[in-house]
Amino acid sequence: MNTVFRAVGIAFALAGVSHLHAAEGKLTAGQVIEEIKTHVGVPWQSQTVDTVKAGDPNVEVTGIATTFAATMDVLERAGRSGKNLIIAHEPTFYNHLDQTDALKNDPVFQAKERFIEQHKLVVFRFHDHWHRHKPDGILTGMIDALAWNNYQDKTTPQLFEHPSVTLDQLAQEVKSKLNIRTLRVVGERGMHVTGIAFLPGASGSDRQIEALERENVQVLVAGESREWETVEYVRDAATQGKKKALILLGHVPSEEAGMKYCAEWLKAFLPGVPIEFIPAREPFWTPQ
Amino acid sequence: MNTVFRAVGIAFALAGVSHLHAAEGKLTAGQVIEEIKTHVGVPWQSQTVDTVKAGDPNVEVTGIATTFAATMDVLERAGRSGKNLIIAHEPTFYNHLDQTDALKNDPVFQAKERFIEQHKLVVFRFHDHWHRHKPDGILTGMIDALAWNNYQDKTTPQLFEHPSVTLDQLAQEVKSKLNIRTLRVVGERGMHVTGIAFLPGASGSDRQIEALERENVQVLVAGESREWETVEYVRDAATQGKKKALILLGHVPSEEAGMKYCAEWLKAFLPGVPIEFIPAREPFWTPQ
């Protein structure tokens, strides 16, 4: 009964939703995705990784889980809590384009695909357009998690003016606020920092180095970097006596809270649909 | 005087070296590189990153420093110890092909280029062919550093049969032997492991996942991986109850000892030339 009331609620609440599925009682995964396209506020790109990665988009949505990535663990937890549409920021099958040809005979891939099929789950990736949302949905959620809203630059949202601390203190602060086990730092531990550039995820060395070239930036906080790229750039800068440093949070902790915010954002135009953020959590630990 | 004696020594010791430079007293950087090509034991590839990255190959070599990467710190230490030819495994200018167009106005790049020029240093990259050397020069040096020679598979050199330990114990062992501050692990801490695949550096997720697909491999020990690739594959495998794990050493600690071995290898056919391994060292630290 509850489900029927919810569905009726959705039908009246959403202007952009057709009468068809409202009459049927529930939204399909495809219809939820259409709602996302309607509400994201930027034109939907023809070249994008934001597509259905697994499952049948005609399946009726019993609930939505937002997450960093549709890991096996997230899929199991989503299934247990009755959420059959997983909206994930990162790939499901271990490469950016979710190409599965090389994995056809791989037992990990096969078991994951089977699990999705057996539980009638649908996985949709929401990456490019969530970053293009104004403001960037990932950055917005991360700033909330860091409580850096008051430090943010008015015109360049990835820049922050932090109260003066040492690099070590800043690293401790983000490690503690984001609950990270394996954060890594490059630079002089005792240097004083105020200017921060924050680029979640793996934005590439071009963007990362550009951020570090800014005179008012001493520290780049990022998700990950290939280690011969930005990492060695910062190490060289530090050796040259330049006040530059790098804090690598790891990819998951650098973006995950942006998918928590995504759950809140979805609730605003999908009232009545059960929506839950399921953290994928940091994959790494260190030996004792 | 010492230099002259050394030069005469070189002239007599090396069959492949022309009489010209012997008469002049010293080898040029270009002549040392020719010696490397002669001795590496595999055909020199036309498509390769193994080229001179900075400096004039006609400069006379006062000494050779082998290293993971020609970082600013390594360049300074090489210069101080009178080694003007730096043989580095990884890029000098922060990307795989050492493309510098985007860096032309970058102060870190400019200062590094100026330092190389002022000190008349030559940087040569020795990557592809050192891996193709039989056996792989990087792997050979790393196995020595790990003291895993007795565990190595006779036919597949990147496979190892280790005495049974827990994943946590194995991670502790490599952390301690390679003196790593920021090693990261994915998998069940208490699982027992014996079968190890060791792929130094960033060999790519195709090779890394292929290694993990082997039935007799429980742990892949690697340098680095993009975090949405092999890292998530291993996390999914572990959730599925498969006995698979990943130890990421970091790129530098996973290959550096291979360039220590390179110094020994060079000494065998460049007698009399001062040759020294200069460690680039791990770039990362963690907050206290």
Interface residues (C-beta under 8 A of the other chain):
Chain A: A69 T71 M72 D73 E76 E90 P91 Y94 N95 H96 A102 L103 D106 P107 V108 A111 K112 D168 A171 Q172 K175 T182 L183 R184 V185 V186 R189 A202 S205 D206 I209 E213 G223 E224 R226 E227 W228 E229 T230 V231 E232 Y233 V234 R235 D236 A237 T239 Q240 K242 K244 L248 G250 H251 V252 P283 F284 W285 T286 P287 Q288
Chain B: A69 T71 M72 D73 E76 E90 P91 Y94 N95 H96 A102 L103 D106 P107 V108 A111 K112 D168 A171 Q172 K175 T182 L183 R184 V185 V186 R189 A202 S205 D206 I209 E213 G223 E224 R226 E227 W228 E229 T230 V231 E232 Y233 V234 R235 D236 A237 T239 Q240 K242 K244 L248 G250 H251 V252 P283 F284 W285 T286 P287 Q288
